[in-house]
Amino acid sequence: MSSQETPRRPTIADVAREAGVATSTASVVFSGKANVAAATRERVLAAAADLGYAGPDPRAASLRRGRSGIVAVVLEGHLRAAFLDPVTTAMMDGLTDGLADLSAGILLMRDEPGEEGAAITHAPVDAFVLIGCSGRTKASLEVVVGRGLPVVVIEGDAGGEIPRITLDNVAASADVARHVHDLGHRDVALVTLPLDSERERAAVTPERIANATVDVTVHRLEGMRQVFPDAPAISASGSLIDEGVLVGRMLLTDPATRPTAVLAQSDLLAVGVIRAAEELGLRVPEDLSVAGFDGIEVDGLGGLTLTTSVQPAVEKGRAAGEQVARMLGGEPGMTQHLTCVFRAGTTTGPVPR
Protein backbone atom coordinates (compact mmCIF):
# COMPACT_ATOMS: atom_id res chain seq x y z
CA MET A 1 0.00 0.00 0.00
CA SER A 2 1.42 3.39 -0.94
CA SER A 3 1.49 6.30 1.48
CA GLN A 4 -1.18 7.96 -0.67
CA GLU A 5 -3.75 5.23 -0.15
CA THR A 6 -6.41 5.38 2.58
CA PRO A 7 -6.26 2.43 5.00
CA ARG A 8 -9.10 -0.06 4.48
CA ARG A 9 -11.89 0.19 7.03
CA PRO A 10 -11.98 -2.98 9.18
CA THR A 11 -15.08 -5.10 8.61
CA ILE A 12 -17.14 -7.30 10.87
CA ALA A 13 -15.59 -10.30 9.04
CA ASP A 14 -12.13 -9.09 10.08
CA VAL A 15 -13.27 -8.86 13.69
CA ALA A 16 -14.79 -12.36 13.57
CA ARG A 17 -11.61 -13.82 12.12
CA GLU A 18 -9.48 -12.07 14.79
CA ALA A 19 -11.78 -13.29 17.59
CA GLY A 20 -12.02 -16.82 16.18
CA VAL A 21 -15.83 -16.76 15.89
CA ALA A 22 -18.34 -16.86 13.05
CA THR A 23 -19.16 -13.60 11.32
CA SER A 24 -22.80 -14.02 12.37
CA THR A 25 -21.74 -14.26 16.01
CA ALA A 26 -19.69 -11.07 15.77
CA SER A 27 -22.64 -9.32 14.11
CA VAL A 28 -24.94 -10.33 16.95
CA VAL A 29 -22.54 -8.81 19.49
CA PHE A 30 -22.82 -5.41 17.81
CA SER A 31 -26.53 -5.56 16.99
CA GLY A 32 -27.57 -6.60 20.50
CA LYS A 33 -30.45 -8.60 19.01
CA ALA A 34 -29.58 -11.83 20.84
CA ASN A 35 -27.71 -12.95 23.92
CA VAL A 36 -24.09 -14.01 23.51
CA ALA A 37 -21.91 -15.68 26.13
CA ALA A 38 -20.03 -13.07 28.14
CA ALA A 39 -16.63 -14.57 27.27
CA THR A 40 -17.44 -14.57 23.55
CA ARG A 41 -18.71 -11.01 23.73
CA GLU A 42 -15.53 -9.84 25.46
CA ARG A 43 -13.36 -11.62 22.89
CA VAL A 44 -15.22 -9.97 19.99
CA LEU A 45 -15.05 -6.51 21.56
CA ALA A 46 -11.34 -6.92 22.29
CA ALA A 47 -10.70 -7.92 18.67
CA ALA A 48 -12.72 -4.93 17.48
CA ALA A 49 -10.68 -2.59 19.69
CA ASP A 50 -7.41 -4.05 18.39
CA LEU A 51 -8.50 -3.57 14.78
CA GLY A 52 -10.04 -0.14 15.32
CA TYR A 53 -13.51 -1.37 14.34
CA ALA A 54 -16.12 1.06 15.71
CA GLY A 55 -19.24 -0.79 14.65
CA PRO A 56 -21.33 -1.40 11.53
CA ASP A 57 -21.12 1.26 8.83
CA PRO A 58 -24.46 3.11 9.02
CA ARG A 59 -24.25 3.85 5.29
CA ALA A 60 -24.18 0.15 4.52
CA ALA A 61 -27.14 -0.49 6.79
CA SER A 62 -29.03 2.33 5.08
CA LEU A 63 -28.34 0.83 1.67
CA ARG A 64 -29.58 -2.58 2.81
CA ARG A 65 -32.79 -1.07 4.14
CA GLY A 66 -33.17 1.36 1.27
CA ARG A 67 -33.51 4.12 3.87
CA SER A 68 -31.45 6.89 5.36
CA GLY A 69 -32.86 6.66 8.88
CA ILE A 70 -33.69 10.38 8.79
CA VAL A 71 -37.04 12.20 8.98
CA ALA A 72 -37.08 15.80 7.79
CA VAL A 73 -39.09 18.44 9.65
CA VAL A 74 -39.87 21.50 7.54
CA LEU A 75 -40.47 24.80 9.34
CA GLU A 76 -41.18 28.15 7.76
CA GLY A 77 -39.02 31.14 8.68
CA HIS A 78 -35.87 31.33 10.75
CA LEU A 79 -35.15 28.23 12.83
CA ARG A 80 -33.83 30.35 15.68
CA ALA A 81 -37.19 32.15 15.88
CA ALA A 82 -39.12 28.89 15.76
CA PHE A 83 -37.25 27.51 18.74
CA LEU A 84 -37.91 30.61 20.82
CA ASP A 85 -41.47 29.32 20.95
CA PRO A 86 -41.99 26.66 23.66
CA VAL A 87 -44.83 25.19 21.60
CA THR A 88 -42.34 24.22 18.89
CA THR A 89 -39.88 22.66 21.32
CA ALA A 90 -42.66 20.68 23.02
CA MET A 91 -43.93 19.51 19.64
CA MET A 92 -40.42 18.39 18.65
CA ASP A 93 -40.12 16.45 21.92
CA GLY A 94 -43.35 14.66 21.06
CA LEU A 95 -42.19 13.98 17.51
CA THR A 96 -39.02 12.37 18.84
CA ASP A 97 -41.15 10.16 21.10
CA GLY A 98 -43.35 9.16 18.19
CA LEU A 99 -40.34 8.15 16.11
CA ALA A 100 -38.61 6.28 18.96
CA ASP A 101 -39.31 2.80 17.58
CA LEU A 102 -37.65 3.74 14.28
CA SER A 103 -34.48 5.06 15.95
CA ALA A 104 -34.67 7.78 13.30
CA GLY A 105 -32.72 11.00 13.29
CA ILE A 106 -34.44 14.33 12.67
CA LEU A 107 -33.27 16.84 10.07
CA LEU A 108 -34.60 20.37 10.52
CA MET A 109 -35.19 22.17 7.25
CA ARG A 110 -36.15 25.77 6.68
CA ASP A 111 -38.78 26.36 4.02
CA GLU A 112 -37.04 29.16 2.16
CA PRO A 113 -38.75 31.42 -0.38
CA GLY A 114 -37.30 31.45 -3.86
CA GLU A 115 -35.38 28.19 -3.58
CA GLU A 116 -37.97 26.20 -5.51
CA GLY A 117 -37.67 23.31 -3.11
CA ALA A 118 -34.09 22.48 -4.10
CA ALA A 119 -33.07 21.15 -0.67
CA ILE A 120 -36.34 19.32 -0.18
CA THR A 121 -36.06 17.78 -3.63
CA HIS A 122 -32.69 16.19 -2.95
CA ALA A 123 -32.53 15.69 0.84
CA PRO A 124 -31.67 12.02 1.59
CA VAL A 125 -34.55 11.40 3.99
CA ASP A 126 -37.22 8.74 4.47
CA ALA A 127 -40.20 10.97 5.29
CA PHE A 128 -41.27 14.55 5.90
CA VAL A 129 -43.21 16.34 8.61
CA LEU A 130 -44.46 19.79 7.57
CA ILE A 131 -45.40 22.16 10.38
CA GLY A 132 -48.23 24.31 9.10
CA CYS A 133 -49.08 24.51 5.43
CA SER A 134 -48.92 28.09 4.18
CA GLY A 135 -48.46 29.07 0.55
CA ARG A 136 -44.75 28.30 0.71
CA THR A 137 -45.07 24.97 2.47
CA LYS A 138 -47.80 23.88 0.06
CA ALA A 139 -45.24 24.22 -2.74
CA SER A 140 -42.86 22.10 -0.66
CA LEU A 141 -45.63 19.56 -0.13
CA GLU A 142 -46.00 19.12 -3.89
CA VAL A 143 -42.27 18.39 -4.15
CA VAL A 144 -42.44 15.81 -1.35
CA VAL A 145 -45.50 14.10 -2.82
CA GLY A 146 -43.70 14.00 -6.16
CA ARG A 147 -40.85 12.09 -4.51
CA GLY A 148 -43.31 9.48 -3.28
CA LEU A 149 -42.19 9.80 0.34
CA PRO A 150 -44.47 9.61 3.39
CA VAL A 151 -45.51 13.04 4.64
CA VAL A 152 -47.56 14.29 7.59
CA VAL A 153 -48.75 17.87 8.03
CA ILE A 154 -49.21 19.37 11.49
CA GLU A 155 -51.96 22.01 11.53
CA GLY A 156 -52.38 22.86 7.89
CA ASP A 157 -54.62 22.15 4.93
CA ALA A 158 -52.65 19.53 3.04
CA GLY A 159 -55.46 18.59 0.67
CA GLY A 160 -55.93 15.19 -0.90
CA GLU A 161 -55.13 12.14 1.17
CA ILE A 162 -52.21 13.59 3.14
CA PRO A 163 -52.44 12.62 6.83
CA ARG A 164 -52.83 15.64 9.10
CA ILE A 165 -52.61 16.35 12.79
CA THR A 166 -55.29 18.95 13.43
CA LEU A 167 -56.35 21.06 16.41
CA ASP A 168 -59.72 22.56 17.31
CA ASN A 169 -58.44 26.11 16.83
CA VAL A 170 -61.85 27.60 16.00
CA ALA A 171 -63.71 26.13 18.97
CA ALA A 172 -60.84 26.68 21.42
CA SER A 173 -60.48 30.35 20.46
CA ALA A 174 -64.23 30.82 20.76
CA ASP A 175 -64.09 29.36 24.29
CA VAL A 176 -61.55 31.98 25.36
CA ALA A 177 -63.53 34.78 23.71
CA ARG A 178 -66.75 33.58 25.32
CA HIS A 179 -65.13 33.70 28.76
CA VAL A 180 -64.13 37.33 28.21
CA HIS A 181 -67.59 38.12 26.87
CA ASP A 182 -69.19 36.55 29.97
CA LEU A 183 -67.07 38.89 32.11
CA GLY A 184 -68.90 41.77 30.45
CA HIS A 185 -66.33 42.92 27.91
CA ARG A 186 -67.57 44.28 24.60
CA ASP A 187 -64.72 46.65 23.64
CA VAL A 188 -62.18 43.99 22.72
CA ALA A 189 -59.12 43.97 20.43
CA LEU A 190 -57.39 40.96 18.89
CA VAL A 191 -53.72 40.17 18.30
CA THR A 192 -53.17 37.49 15.68
CA LEU A 193 -50.30 35.35 14.51
CA PRO A 194 -48.90 36.10 11.01
CA LEU A 195 -51.44 35.86 8.20
CA ASP A 196 -48.97 34.90 5.48
CA SER A 197 -45.31 34.54 4.58
CA GLU A 198 -44.83 38.32 4.58
CA ARG A 199 -45.39 38.38 8.35
CA GLU A 200 -46.52 41.99 8.28
CA ARG A 201 -47.32 43.75 11.55
CA ALA A 202 -50.46 45.64 10.53
CA ALA A 203 -54.21 45.97 10.91
CA VAL A 204 -56.13 42.91 9.79
CA THR A 205 -58.47 43.82 6.93
CA PRO A 206 -61.00 41.72 5.00
CA GLU A 207 -58.62 41.80 2.03
CA ARG A 208 -55.74 40.44 4.11
CA ILE A 209 -57.93 37.68 5.50
CA ALA A 210 -59.08 36.73 2.01
CA ASN A 211 -55.45 36.34 0.93
CA ALA A 212 -54.23 34.74 4.15
CA THR A 213 -52.28 31.48 3.82
CA VAL A 214 -51.71 30.50 7.48
CA ASP A 215 -54.64 28.31 8.49
CA VAL A 216 -53.95 28.46 12.22
CA THR A 217 -54.25 32.25 12.22
CA VAL A 218 -57.41 32.25 10.13
CA HIS A 219 -59.09 29.56 12.24
CA ARG A 220 -58.27 31.19 15.58
CA LEU A 221 -59.50 34.51 14.24
CA GLU A 222 -62.71 32.84 13.11
CA GLY A 223 -63.29 31.53 16.62
CA MET A 224 -62.63 34.93 18.21
CA ARG A 225 -65.01 36.66 15.84
CA GLN A 226 -67.76 34.18 16.50
CA VAL A 227 -68.06 36.02 19.80
CA PHE A 228 -66.69 39.45 18.85
CA PRO A 229 -67.53 39.84 15.14
CA ASP A 230 -66.50 43.49 14.92
CA ALA A 231 -63.36 43.39 17.09
CA PRO A 232 -60.38 45.17 15.48
CA ALA A 233 -57.30 43.00 15.00
CA ILE A 234 -53.60 43.52 14.39
CA SER A 235 -51.34 40.78 13.05
CA ALA A 236 -47.96 40.26 14.70
CA SER A 237 -44.89 39.22 12.74
CA GLY A 238 -44.42 36.12 14.89
CA SER A 239 -45.23 34.44 18.19
CA LEU A 240 -42.78 36.43 20.28
CA ILE A 241 -43.04 38.44 23.50
CA ASP A 242 -41.35 41.42 21.83
CA GLU A 243 -44.00 41.35 19.10
CA GLY A 244 -46.72 41.37 21.74
CA VAL A 245 -45.13 44.44 23.29
CA LEU A 246 -45.07 46.28 19.96
CA VAL A 247 -48.65 45.41 19.06
CA GLY A 248 -49.75 46.12 22.63
CA ARG A 249 -48.38 49.65 22.38
CA MET A 250 -50.29 50.13 19.12
CA LEU A 251 -53.53 49.10 20.82
CA LEU A 252 -53.16 50.67 24.27
CA THR A 253 -51.30 53.96 23.97
CA ASP A 254 -54.33 56.10 23.07
CA PRO A 255 -56.86 56.16 25.96
CA ALA A 256 -59.61 57.19 23.54
CA THR A 257 -59.39 53.94 21.58
CA ARG A 258 -58.05 51.63 24.27
CA PRO A 259 -60.01 48.34 24.61
CA THR A 260 -60.97 46.83 27.95
CA ALA A 261 -59.66 43.42 26.90
CA VAL A 262 -57.14 41.99 24.44
CA LEU A 263 -57.27 38.44 23.08
CA ALA A 264 -53.97 37.17 21.68
CA GLN A 265 -53.46 34.09 19.52
CA SER A 266 -50.47 32.90 21.53
CA ASP A 267 -49.36 33.09 25.14
CA LEU A 268 -46.09 34.79 24.18
CA LEU A 269 -48.01 37.55 22.42
CA ALA A 270 -50.31 37.86 25.45
CA VAL A 271 -47.32 38.28 27.79
CA GLY A 272 -46.00 41.02 25.50
CA VAL A 273 -49.34 42.82 25.65
CA ILE A 274 -49.26 42.63 29.45
CA ARG A 275 -45.78 44.15 29.48
CA ALA A 276 -46.96 46.96 27.20
CA ALA A 277 -49.88 47.59 29.54
CA GLU A 278 -47.53 47.76 32.54
CA GLU A 279 -45.33 50.28 30.69
CA LEU A 280 -48.40 52.50 30.37
CA GLY A 281 -49.29 52.14 34.04
CA LEU A 282 -52.24 49.84 33.42
CA ARG A 283 -53.06 47.07 35.87
CA VAL A 284 -53.98 43.57 34.71
CA PRO A 285 -56.77 42.59 35.11
CA GLU A 286 -58.15 45.64 36.97
CA ASP A 287 -57.67 48.02 34.03
CA LEU A 288 -57.18 45.56 31.18
CA SER A 289 -57.98 41.88 30.71
CA VAL A 290 -55.60 39.81 28.57
CA ALA A 291 -55.96 36.22 27.35
CA GLY A 292 -53.71 34.02 25.24
CA PHE A 293 -53.61 30.63 23.56
CA ASP A 294 -51.24 27.64 24.03
CA GLY A 295 -50.97 26.88 27.76
CA ILE A 296 -47.18 27.11 27.95
CA GLU A 297 -45.06 28.00 30.96
CA VAL A 298 -44.10 31.67 30.63
CA ASP A 299 -41.95 33.94 32.75
CA GLY A 300 -42.52 37.57 33.58
CA LEU A 301 -46.09 37.39 34.87
CA GLY A 302 -45.29 37.85 38.55
CA GLY A 303 -48.09 36.28 40.52
CA LEU A 304 -50.50 36.24 37.58
CA THR A 305 -51.74 33.12 35.79
CA LEU A 306 -52.59 33.63 32.15
CA THR A 307 -56.10 32.92 30.94
CA THR A 308 -55.60 30.72 27.90
CA SER A 309 -56.51 27.63 25.94
CA VAL A 310 -54.11 24.78 26.67
CA GLN A 311 -53.14 22.92 23.53
CA PRO A 312 -51.62 19.40 23.48
CA ALA A 313 -48.31 20.43 21.87
CA VAL A 314 -46.37 17.30 22.84
CA GLU A 315 -49.22 15.07 21.70
CA LYS A 316 -49.33 16.87 18.33
CA GLY A 317 -45.71 16.01 17.67
CA ARG A 318 -46.07 12.46 18.98
CA ALA A 319 -49.09 11.85 16.75
CA ALA A 320 -47.15 13.04 13.70
CA GLY A 321 -44.22 10.76 14.56
CA GLU A 322 -46.53 7.79 15.03
CA GLN A 323 -48.12 8.35 11.62
CA VAL A 324 -44.70 8.58 9.96
CA ALA A 325 -43.76 5.28 11.63
CA ARG A 326 -47.00 3.69 10.41
CA MET A 327 -46.38 4.73 6.83
CA LEU A 328 -42.76 3.60 6.83
CA GLY A 329 -44.07 0.28 8.11
CA GLY A 330 -46.31 -0.05 5.07
CA GLU A 331 -49.59 1.04 6.68
CA PRO A 332 -51.67 4.00 5.49
CA GLY A 333 -51.35 7.19 7.52
CA MET A 334 -54.40 8.58 9.32
CA THR A 335 -55.51 12.10 10.13
CA GLN A 336 -55.88 12.75 13.87
CA HIS A 337 -57.84 15.57 15.50
CA LEU A 338 -56.77 16.85 18.93
CA THR A 339 -58.56 19.24 21.27
CA CYS A 340 -57.59 22.05 23.63
CA VAL A 341 -58.73 22.71 27.20
CA PHE A 342 -59.78 26.18 28.37
CA ARG A 343 -58.02 27.49 31.50
CA ALA A 344 -59.31 30.53 33.35
CA GLY A 345 -56.47 32.48 34.93
CA THR A 346 -56.07 35.74 36.80
CA THR A 347 -55.24 37.95 33.80
CA THR A 348 -58.93 38.40 32.98
CA GLY A 349 -61.57 40.07 35.13
CA PRO A 350 -64.72 42.17 34.96
CA VAL A 351 -64.92 45.31 32.84
CA PRO A 352 -63.22 48.18 34.72
CA ARG A 353 -65.60 50.76 36.09
N, C-alpha and C positions, 0 to 999 in steps of 0.2 A: 504494500500500500504506500503510495507516495504521500509526502507531507501535505499535498494539496487536497487529498481526499478526506471526506467526512467519515469518522468512525461509524461502523454499522450499529444501529440500535439493537441492543440485545432483545431476543424474543422469548416468549414463554417456553418454546422448545429448548432454547439454550439453557434456561433455568432448570427445566426438567432433567435434561441430560447431566447438568452439573450436580443436581441433587440426587440423581439415580432413581427417579420416579417417572411414571408415565406423564406425558404432556397433559392428559385429561386431569390427572391428580393435581398437577401444578396449577392448572386453570381454576380448579375448584377452590384452591387455597385463596386465590385472589378475588374470585367472584363471591365467596362467602355463601354460596347457595347450598352447600352440604357440609356436614361435619367431617373433619379429617383428624386423624390421630395427632395428638399434640407434638409428638416427636417428628412426624412427617412434616407437619406444618412448619416447625422450627427449622428443619433441614431445607425446606423450599425457600423460606424467607432468608436464611443465611446465604443460600446460593444466589438469590436475587440481589442481595446487598453486595456480594462479591463481584457480581457482573455489572452492577449499576442499573439493574432493571427496576423501574419505578412502578410498573403496573401495565395493564393492557393499554394500548394506544387508543384513545377515545375516537380518533378519526377512523380507525379500522372498524370499531364497533358501530359507528354511525353508518359506515358504508354497508355493513352487514344488515343493519336494520332498515336502511334506506331513509334514515332520519338524522337530523342534526342534534336532537335533544334540546332544542331551543324554541321557546314560544315568544313571539314579538308582541309587545304592548305599544300601541300607537296612541300618543297624546298630542293634542294640538297646543301650539304655543311653546314657550320656553319651559324646559324641564325643571329649571330651578324654581320657577314660579309655581309649577304644578305641585312640587313637593313642599311648598310653604303651606299648602292646604292639608290639614290633618285628615280630611275625607279621602284624599288621594292615597296617603300613606296607609290608612286603615284598609282601603280597598286593595292595595297591593299586598298587604299582609294576608288578606283573605284569598287573593289569587294564588299566592304561594302555597297556602294550605290546600287549595283545590287541586293544585298540580303535584302535590306531594308524592302520590303514587307513581307518577311518571319520572320522578327525579329530574325534572326538566329545569333548565336555566331560563332566565327571563332577560330578554333584550328590550331595552326601552328605546323607542324610536319617536322622533319628533316629526309631526306631520307638517312639513314645510310648504309654504306657498311657492309656486313657480318651479318646483323640482320635477313635476310631472311623474311623481311616484317612483323616481329612479331607484332610491334605496329600497323601497318596499318591493319593487319588481325583482330585485336580485338578492335580497337578504336570504341567507341560507337558514331558514327556519321551518318548523313543522306546522305552525298554526299562528293565527293572529287574534289578538283581543283589541278591539277598537273602543276607546272610551269616548262616548258621545258620538254623534254622527252629523256634524255640520256639513256645509257645502264642501269644504276641503276634504274631510274624512270620507264623504261619500265617494269622491273621486278615488281615494285610496282603496275603498271597499271594492270598487270595480276592478282595480288591479289585482287585489287579493283573490277575488272570485275567479278572475281569469287564470290565475295560477292553479286553481283547483285545490287550494289548501283550506282546512277548516278555519272558520272565523266566527267569533262571537262578538256582539256589540253590546256594550253596557250603556244603557240610557240613551238610545238614539233610534231613529226610524231607519232601519236597515233595508226595509222592503223585502219582497220575495220571501224566500224560505230561510233567511238567515236567522239563527237563534239569537234571541235578545234577552238581556236581563233588565227588566223594567221596574219602575218605582211609581207609586201612586202620587206623583207630584201635584196633580190637580187637586185631588181630594185632600191631601195633607196640607197644602197651602190654604185651601178654603177653611180647614179646621182652625188654623192659626188666626186667619182673618175674622172668623166667626167669634172667636174668643174675644178679640179686641172690640168687635162690634157689640158683643154682649156687655162689655164694660162701659158702653155708652159713647164710644168714639164714632164720629162721623167725618171729621176733618182729618183724613189719613193720607199719607204719602207713601210711595213704594220705591224701594231700591232693588233693581234687578241685576242679575248676572249679565254678562255680555250677550247681545242679541245675534252677533255674527262674528266673522273672522276679523273684522275691522276693530272690534273691541272699543268702540267709541263711547266716551263718557258724555252723555247728552240726554236731553228729554226724550222720552219714548213717545213716538207719534204713531198714528194708524199706519202710515206708510212704512215706518221702520218695522213694525210688527208684521206687516204683510210680506216684507222681504227677509224676515228673520230666518236664520238657519240653525239656531241652537234650540233644540226641542225642549230641553230642561227649562230654559228661561221662559219660553212661550207657555209651557204647561203650568209652571208655577204662577206666572202672571195671570193665566186664565183662572186659576183657583182663587187668587186674591180678588180678582174683579168680579167673581161670582157674588162676592159680598160687598165690595166697594167698586161698583162699575165705573165710577167717574173719578177715581183716585188718580192724581198725577203721579208719574213714575219717571225715574232717571236711571239709565243703565250705567253700571260701573264697568271699568275696563277689565276687571277680574275679581275673584273672590279673595280679597286682601283687606286687612284692617286699614291700611293707609287709604285704600280706595273708599272705604266706608267713611273715613274722616272727611275726605274731599267732597263726597256727595252729601254727607251730613251738613257740611258748611253751606252748600248750595241750597239746601232745604230749610235750614234753621236760622240763618243769619238775620233775615228780615222778619221782625215780629208781626208785621201785617199779613204775611203769607205763611207763617209758621204753622205746621199741623200739630195736632195734639198727640198723634201717634205715627210711628214709622214702622212699616213692615219691610224687612230685608230678606232677600232670597238666600242668604247664607249667614251663618253665625258670625263669621269673620267680618262681614259687612256690617252686621248689627253692632258688634263691638266698636267698630269705627264710628258709627253714628253716635253711640253713647259717648265716646271720647269727644266728638265734635260738640255734643250737647254740653258736656262738662266744661269745655273751653268757653262756652258762651254763658256759663253760670246757671245752666238749667239742671234741675234735679230729675233723676230717673228713679221711680216712675211718677213722682209728684207733679212735675211740670211736663214731662214727655214720656209716653210709653213707647217701648221699642221691643220688637220681636224678630227672631231670626228663623233659620231653617238649617238643620243638620244634626244637632245634638252632640257636638264635639266638646271636648274639654278646652276652655279658653281662659287665658290669663287676663288680668287687667280689669276685672269686674268688681274688685273689692269683695264686699259681702253679698253682692247681687247674684241671683241665678237667672240666666237668660230664659225667657219664654221662647219656646222653639218647637219644631217638629223633629223628632229623633229618627234619623234614617239608619237602616241596617247596612252601613258602609262595608264592614268586614264581610257580611253575608253576600253582598253584591259581588265582591271580588271572588269569594269562594265559589259561588254559583257559576261564575264565568269559567273558573278553572275546572270545575267538575264537568261542564259541558265540553270544554276542549278535550279533556281526558276521554269522555264518552266517544267523541268523534274520532279521535286518534285510535280508539279501540274498535272502530268499525261500526259503532252505533250512531243513529241519527241524533243530532243535537236538538234540544228542546228549549223553547222560550219559557222563562220563569218570571213571575210577577211578585214583587216584594212590597211590603207596606210599611209606612212610618207610624210612629206613635206620638201624639201630641203631649207636650209637657208644659204645664203652666209654671212660670217662674215668678220672680219678683221684679222683673223689669217692665211689667205691664200693670196698670192700675186704672182706677176710674178717671174720667175726664176731669182735668183740673178746673177748679172753680174760677 
